[in-house]
């Protein structure tokens, strides 16, 4: 009877070792397989305060078109790609704006509203696709500037309203 105990223990150790090796290889494969997913997730992650510092396209005033002054005090820009919506905390920022129409009376564009929230002490970012309409051009500090921004969300919204209005002047 003593002779049989050794081989059983050896087979059990071998099976356990084989299980551990297969599990480690599988876990490593899954982890490595998700590397590109994690990298793309980081690239696609919403950016709020950081979005304000994005490289902005050349925005020199041209042909007398109204400009946008970020938070009513920023440098005047024509066709801005980023507009800060909540100036006090930079918690909501319109980003990736692509202007479909940019005229003397109004402008229409699409983009994403990035929202930075604090939930239970942890900061989280979320992006909400939206349509943007600039309106109300007026003379501000010697130049023509849009004074209002209407944001219409395409689906879920950060504050529960489908349309929000912002004063830009």
C-alpha positions as CSV (number, residue, x, y, z in Angstrom):
1,X,0.0,0.0,0.0
2,X,2.8,2.4,0.6
3,X,4.1,2.0,-2.9
4,X,0.8,3.3,-4.5
5,X,0.7,6.5,-2.4
6,X,3.8,8.0,-4.1
7,X,2.7,7.7,-7.7
8,X,-0.8,9.2,-6.9
9,X,0.8,12.2,-5.3
10,X,3.2,12.6,-8.3
11,X,0.2,12.4,-10.7
12,X,-1.7,15.0,-8.6
13,X,1.3,17.3,-8.6
14,X,1.8,16.9,-12.3
15,X,-1.9,17.6,-13.0
16,X,-1.8,20.7,-10.7
17,X,1.3,22.0,-12.3
18,X,-0.2,21.4,-15.8
19,X,-3.4,23.3,-14.7
20,X,-1.3,26.2,-13.3
21,X,0.8,26.5,-16.5
22,X,-2.3,26.4,-18.8
23,X,-4.1,28.9,-16.6
24,X,-1.1,31.3,-16.6
25,X,-0.7,31.0,-20.4
26,X,-4.4,31.6,-21.0
27,X,-4.5,34.6,-18.7
28,X,-1.3,36.0,-20.3
29,X,-2.9,35.5,-23.7
30,X,-6.1,37.3,-22.8
31,X,-4.1,40.1,-21.2
32,X,-1.8,40.5,-24.3
33,X,-4.8,40.2,-26.6
34,X,-6.5,43.1,-24.8
35,X,-3.4,45.3,-25.1
36,X,-4.6,47.0,-28.3
37,X,-8.1,47.3,-26.8
38,X,-6.6,49.1,-23.8
39,X,-4.5,51.4,-26.0
40,X,-7.5,52.3,-28.2
41,X,-9.6,52.9,-25.1
42,X,-7.1,55.3,-23.7
43,X,-6.9,57.1,-27.1
44,X,-10.7,57.3,-27.3
45,X,-11.2,58.3,-23.6
46,X,-13.0,61.6,-23.2
47,X,-10.9,64.5,-22.3
48,X,-12.4,67.5,-20.6
49,X,-10.0,70.0,-19.1
50,X,-7.3,68.6,-21.3
51,X,-9.4,69.2,-24.4
52,X,-9.4,72.9,-23.8
53,X,-5.7,72.9,-24.4
54,X,-6.0,70.9,-27.7
55,X,-4.2,72.3,-30.7
56,X,-6.8,74.5,-32.4
57,X,-7.0,75.0,-36.1
58,X,-5.9,78.3,-37.6
59,X,-8.7,80.7,-36.4
60,X,-7.7,84.0,-37.8
61,X,-10.8,86.1,-38.4
62,X,-11.7,86.1,-42.1
63,X,-14.3,87.8,-44.3
64,X,-15.9,89.5,-41.3
65,X,-17.4,86.2,-39.9
66,X,-18.4,86.3,-36.3
67,X,-15.9,84.7,-33.9
68,X,-16.3,82.8,-30.6
69,X,-14.6,83.9,-27.4
70,X,-14.2,81.0,-25.1
71,X,-15.9,81.8,-21.8
72,X,-16.5,85.3,-23.2
73,X,-12.9,86.3,-22.5
74,X,-10.8,84.0,-24.7
75,X,-9.1,85.1,-27.9
76,X,-11.6,85.4,-30.7
77,X,-11.7,82.3,-33.0
78,X,-13.5,81.5,-36.2
79,X,-14.8,77.9,-36.4
80,X,-13.4,76.8,-33.0
81,X,-12.9,73.1,-32.5
82,X,-13.3,73.4,-28.7
83,X,-15.7,75.5,-26.6
84,X,-15.8,75.5,-22.8
85,X,-19.4,75.2,-21.6
86,X,-18.9,75.4,-17.9
87,X,-16.3,78.1,-17.4
88,X,-16.1,78.0,-13.6
89,X,-14.7,74.4,-13.4
90,X,-14.1,73.4,-17.0
91,X,-16.3,70.3,-16.3
92,X,-18.2,70.4,-19.6
93,X,-16.4,71.1,-22.8
94,X,-17.6,70.9,-26.4
95,X,-14.9,69.1,-28.4
96,X,-14.2,67.7,-31.9
97,X,-16.5,70.3,-33.4
98,X,-16.9,70.0,-37.1
99,X,-18.7,73.0,-38.6
100,X,-21.2,72.1,-41.4
101,X,-22.2,75.8,-41.8
102,X,-20.5,78.9,-40.5
103,X,-22.2,82.1,-41.6
104,X,-22.7,85.7,-40.6
105,X,-25.9,85.0,-38.6
106,X,-25.4,81.5,-37.3
107,X,-23.3,78.4,-37.4
108,X,-24.1,74.7,-37.2
109,X,-21.8,72.0,-36.2
110,X,-21.5,68.5,-34.7
111,X,-19.2,67.2,-32.0
112,X,-19.0,65.7,-28.5
113,X,-19.7,67.2,-25.1
114,X,-17.1,65.9,-22.7
115,X,-18.2,65.8,-19.1
116,X,-15.9,65.4,-16.1
117,X,-17.8,64.3,-13.0
118,X,-16.7,63.4,-9.5
119,X,-18.5,60.2,-8.4
120,X,-17.7,59.1,-4.9
121,X,-14.4,60.9,-5.0
122,X,-13.2,59.4,-8.3
123,X,-13.2,61.4,-11.5
124,X,-14.9,59.9,-14.5
125,X,-15.2,61.2,-18.0
126,X,-18.1,60.7,-20.4
127,X,-18.7,61.9,-23.9
128,X,-22.1,62.8,-25.4
129,X,-22.6,63.4,-29.2
130,X,-24.3,66.7,-29.9
131,X,-25.2,69.3,-32.4
132,X,-24.1,72.9,-31.8
133,X,-25.7,76.1,-33.1
134,X,-24.0,79.4,-32.6
135,X,-26.3,82.5,-32.8
136,X,-26.7,86.1,-31.8
137,X,-23.7,87.9,-33.4
138,X,-23.0,91.2,-31.8
139,X,-20.1,93.7,-31.6
140,X,-17.9,92.7,-28.7
141,X,-14.7,94.6,-27.9
142,X,-14.6,96.0,-31.4
143,X,-15.2,92.7,-33.2
144,X,-18.2,90.6,-34.3
145,X,-18.8,87.6,-32.0
146,X,-21.5,85.0,-31.5
147,X,-23.1,85.5,-28.1
148,X,-25.1,82.3,-27.7
149,X,-24.6,78.6,-28.1
150,X,-27.4,76.0,-28.3
151,X,-26.4,72.4,-27.6
152,X,-28.8,69.6,-28.7
153,X,-27.8,66.1,-27.6
154,X,-28.2,63.1,-29.9
155,X,-29.4,60.5,-27.3
156,X,-28.4,60.4,-23.7
157,X,-27.5,63.7,-22.0
158,X,-25.3,64.7,-19.1
159,X,-27.8,66.9,-17.3
160,X,-31.1,65.3,-18.4
161,X,-32.1,68.0,-20.9
162,X,-32.0,67.4,-24.6
163,X,-31.2,71.0,-25.3
164,X,-29.0,73.4,-23.3
165,X,-28.3,77.1,-23.9
166,X,-25.1,78.9,-23.1
167,X,-24.2,82.5,-23.0
168,X,-20.8,83.1,-24.8
169,X,-20.5,86.9,-24.2
